[in-house]
Amino acid sequence: MPDTPQPARPGTYHAVLAGFLGWTLDAFDFFIVVFLFDTLAHQFGVSKKEIVLTTTATLAMRPIGALLFGLLADRYGRRIPLMANVIYFSVIELMCGFSPNFTVFIILRALFGIGMGGEWGVGASLAMEAAPVRWRGILSGILPERLFDRISAGGDCRKVSLAGVGWRPMFWIGALPALLALYIRTKVPESEAWKQHRARARGRSCASLRESGSASAILSCS
């Protein structure tokens, strides 16, 4: 007799959408720079090569963000670190639009890389853990596949910038993903997989403490 398909849990669609939107908006912010290479080089009075270096700085900092936010996600759950991550990279993106010179800009782009690295791991974990098992393979392919949509959106931003709006508002628009944190706060449930893992880890820890015979340990686990 075939297995009954696993039903979607309440909040599954919100969790998947939050993960997808977080990564989409994060990558969109990254491609704003890519499509404004010439404009930014002219604005800051530097070569195009130096502007390209800012994308290298962003990518080089991604592992730090993945490690930092990954540790936070394991300790505090997926929702809170994801909200913090979205707010973080949105604020950095907003500040990029106020950069007075190239030095400040490249520092901000490096800091943006921390948020970019953290978003993918936490957002993907939340989405994959919330989704039914039968969806996970498909979703893991769909998320990065939307890259070309982000490139296209970045190209549209370049047209708007060149049309007279200017390059700074492009980064200010990039701060709008901060609103995603409110959506996560109100609609997205915590990962059940994380809660189960946390409960098992706490149970093992309490068992070890009880074996030690410490009165304070027994009280803390009661």
C-alpha angles and dihedrals in degrees: 000000000000119000117261110250113255109253119232111259120232109277095023094120092047091050093049092046092048091052092047095047093045094055093040094053092042092054091043089058090051093053092051087076093046092057094044099052095120095040093050093045090055093045095052096036094238135118123273088244090063091051090050086054089065090066089052089053090051094050093043091059095050095090089056091053092046091053096043098046091038090059090047091049092052092049104037104023131257103282102059096045090046091052090047090049094051092049091046098054091040091056092047090050091051091051091051088065090060096048109140095195144004095266093059091043096054091047090052092047089053090051089048088059090064090059093043092053093047097048098061097052097044095039093047091048092052093047097044095045092049095047122086112259093250090060100048099085092049094046093048087059097042097054098061092033090070089068092105091058089056092049089051091049090050089052090053089052090054090055090051091049093050090046089071107274091107134227099275096066088055089066093042089056087051088066092067093090086078085083087066088071089064090052091050091048094052105031112023119082123212116267111272090207090057093047091051092048090048092051092050092048091049090048092053091046093050091047090055092047092050090053088056089060094228111159093208090051092053091050093048091054097043 
